[in-house]
Amino acid sequence: MFLSLLYCFSNLNIDVIAPSSGIDDIEFWKKIEKLVGKKCNNKNTKSSQQQVFEDASKKFVILDKSLKSNNKILWAIRGGYGIDKIMQFIIKEDYSNIKKKTIVGYSDLTALQIYFSQKYGWKNISGCMLKDYFDSNKNQKSKDAIYNYLSGKTSYLIISNLKPLNKSAKNTKIIESKTTGGNMTSIQNGIGTPWQIDTKNKILFLEDVNVNGYQLDRILTHFKNAGLLKNVKAIIFGNFGNMEQNMEILKHFANSIDIPIFQTNSFGHQREALPMGINFDGIISKQENNYIIKMN
């Protein structure tokens, strides 16, 4: 089915951003332009490997125009690699007097989303990128959820199948706090930088892809040793790939720490990628036998 019959992105005041890896298929870029209803003058056709050699200052100039534009939504075409090299220029700019925006994407976009949520109070969304709307491996529920929120059909984001992993979670009745998080590897890369995540009194969500058990345990141990989990209200683990193996790691970690910890396969890099809000007002509550998180 042709996507324009399902979505009317041209009404959403979108600026397409491509600060991470690009797409070298010009015909695909034309599909993106048809989807959003405007011409993309900032086409990035560089691969993840080519990002290593690209001049980050030039990419910053392009992204800076989008950040300072009048568009309400900055929607990434894809993730990949490249944001960390641009952040050195971002932090030197003052964006306090521009209209707040919503940055949409996940994976490599996490650093950018966390920085603008913490520094300027933007409400950003970790969820489907524009390329995902042409990907049959992403389910329709995930695509609809983010579109419905951005188009105003719904006023909140919700995930309704959180599984408690420890006693603290099972004893939980309700948790209310701001939300933060995103891609685990990107968050780890930000430790010690001006865009390091602030997890104090937050509901923290984490996801990743193709992570082996020892890698998952090592990064979570790093977070714990670095003090990132000291005053967290709750943690929601998404999908990390290799979940048959990784669930054992997550359960062991959950039972080693006195923080309510939940898990769901409904967000992350996998087929189901429901949107999670960054700097949203989050409420975790129990409804019958399930825990849910609602984000406004």
N, C-alpha and C positions, 0 to 999 in steps of 0.2 A: 504493500500500500504506500502511495506517495505521501511523504511526511507532512506536506503543507495541508493535506486534508485533515490531519490529526491535530496540528499545532499552528498557532498564529503568533509566532515569535516576533513578527514585525510590529506588534502592538506593545512589546515589552520594553522598549527604549534600551536596547542592548548595544554594548560595544564589545566586539569580539577581541579577546586578548590572546596572545600567543607568546608568553614570556619564557616558556619552557621549551621542550622539543617541538619541532614543527611538523608539518605534513608536506611531503614533496610531490604530492599528486595535485596538480593544478585543477583537474576536473573535480576533485573532491572539494577543493576550496570553493568552486562554483556552486556546489551543492549546499555548502555552509552559507554562502551569500543568499541563496534562494530561501533557505530556512529562516534566516534572520531578517530578510527583506532589505538588505543594504549591501553596498560594496565594501569589501574589506581592503583597506589600503595598507594594512600592516601585516601582510602575508609572511609567515615564517615557514620556509621550506627546508629548514635544517633538521637533520636527524639528531638523536641523542648523542651519538659519537661526535658529530660536528660541533655540538655546543661547547665542547672542550676548547676549541680553537677560536670560537666567535668572540668578537669584541663586545663585552657585556655593557659597556657604556653606550653603545649604539642601541642595544636592545632596551636599555633604560630609557632613552629619549622617547622611544615609541610607546613604552608602557606608561611613562610619565604623562604623556598627552591624554591617554585614556583615563588615568587616575584624576586628572584635572578637567576632564570633559564634563558636559552637562548630562551625560547618560547616567541612568539610575543603576543599571546592572552591568557589571564587567564579568563576562562569561568566558572562561577559558576553552579553547578548542580542544586541548589535550594537556596531559601532564608530561612526565618524562624527566628532563634534567635542565637546570639553568637558573632557577630562581635565586639560589644562594649567592651566585656571582653578581646578581643585580641588586641584592639587598644593601650592599655597601653604599650604593648611590641613593637608594630609597630613603635610608635613615638620615641623610643629610638635607633632605627636602622638608619643607613645612606644608602640610596638607590640612592644617587646622581650619582654614577659612573656606574650604571647598565643601560642596554639598556631599553629605554622606552617601556612600554607595554600598552595593552588595556584591562581593566578589564570589563567584560560583566556580567550583571545581574541587578537585581533591588531589591526593598524591603530592607532587612537587609544589602545588599551589599553597600547601599548608603554611609555610613560613610567611608568605605574603598575607594570608588571611589572619593569622594570629597577630602579626604586627599591627595591622590596621584595626583590628578589634580592640587590642590593648591600648594602643597609642591614641586612637581617634574615636573609639566607640562604635565602629562600624559593626553591623550584624551581617556576618558572612555565612555561606552555606557550603558545607562539604558534601558534594553530591555529583550527579551525572554531569559530564562535560559535553560540549556540543557534538563531538565525534560519536558519543555514545548513542545519540539519537539515530544513527545509521548502523548501529551494531546490534545484530539480533541476539548476541550473547548477553545483553543487558535486558532484563525483563521489563515489560510494559508498566508494571506497578511503580518501578523506580523512576521511570521517565515521567509518568503522570504526576507523581507526588511532587516533584520539584517544579514542574510546569504549573500545576494547580496553585502552589503557594505563590510563585512569582507573578502569576496572572491575577491573583486576588480571589480565586475561587475558594481557597481555604486560607485561614488566618494563622495557622499553626502547622508545625511538623510533628509527626508522631511515629513511634515505633512501639509495637504492642506485644512483643514476644521476648522480653528480657528474662533470662534464666539466672536466678541467684546462685553464686558459686561458693559462698561461705556463710557462716552463721550471722555475721553482721548484715548481710544482704537479706537473709531469710527473716530476720527480726525487724526489718525495715517496714514502716507503715507509709511514710512519706518523706521525701527529700526535696527541698526547694533550693535552687541555687543557679547562678549563671553557668553556662556551658562553655567548654573550650575543648580543643583537641584536634585530631586529624591523623595524618599519616605518621606512624611511630618513628620510622627512620628519619623523616624530615624534622620531627620534633627533637630527636636525639642530636641531629646535626646542629640544631640551634642552641644547644646548651653552651653557655659562656659567651653568647653573642648578644647584641642589643635587642634582638628579636626573640630571645629565649622565652618560652612559654611561662606564664604566671598561672599556677594551678591552685593557689591558695583559695580555699572555700569554694572551689569550682567542682562541677560535675565534669569529669574528664573522660573523653572517648578516644579510643585508640584503634587503629586498623593498619594492615599492611598486606603485602603479597609475597608469596614464595619464601616465607620465613621458616627456617628449620627450628626444631625444638631448642637446641642449644643457643641459637641466635636470639630467639624470643626471650629465653631466660636471662641471657647476658644483658640485653637492652633493658629489661624490666629491673634487673639488679642495678644497672647504671642509674636508672631513674630514681630508684630508692636511695642509693648512695649519694646521689647529687642533691637530695632533698626535695625532689619534685613531687613526691607523694606524701610529704609530711602533714600537710593540712588539707588534703583533698577530701571533698565531701563524699564522693562516690566515683567509681571507675566503671565504665562500660566498654568491654572488649568487643570489637567486631570480628570480622573474619581476617585471618592472617595467611590463608592457604595452609595446606597440610594439616587440616584441622583434626584429623583422627589422632595425629601425634601431638599437636599443640594443645588440645583440650586438657591433656594430662598436665602439661606445663602450667596452663592457666589456673587449673584447680589447685595445684600445689602452691602456686604463688598466692592465690586468694586466701588459702588457709594459713599463710604465713604472716598475714598483715591484717590489722584491725580496721579495715575500711570496707564498707559495703561494695562488693564487686559483682557485676552482672556480665552476661555474655549473650550475644545474638549474632546470627549470621546474616542479618538484614542490612548491614552497611559495610562498605569496604570496596575492594577491587573486583569482587566476584559478580556473578550474574545479578544478584539482588543488591542494589546499591541505594537504599533509601537515604534521603538527605538528613544530615545532622546539622544543627545550628551552632554557630560559633558566636558567643556573646548574646545568646538568647536566654530568656528566663525559662529554665528547665524545671519540670516537676516529675519526679519518679514516684509512682504510687502503685499499690496492689489492687488489682481488679479481679475478683474471684481467684483463680489459681495462677494468674499471670501478672507480671510486673510490666508497666508501660512507662515510657518517657514522653511527655508532651512538652513541646518547645514553642514559645510565643516570642 
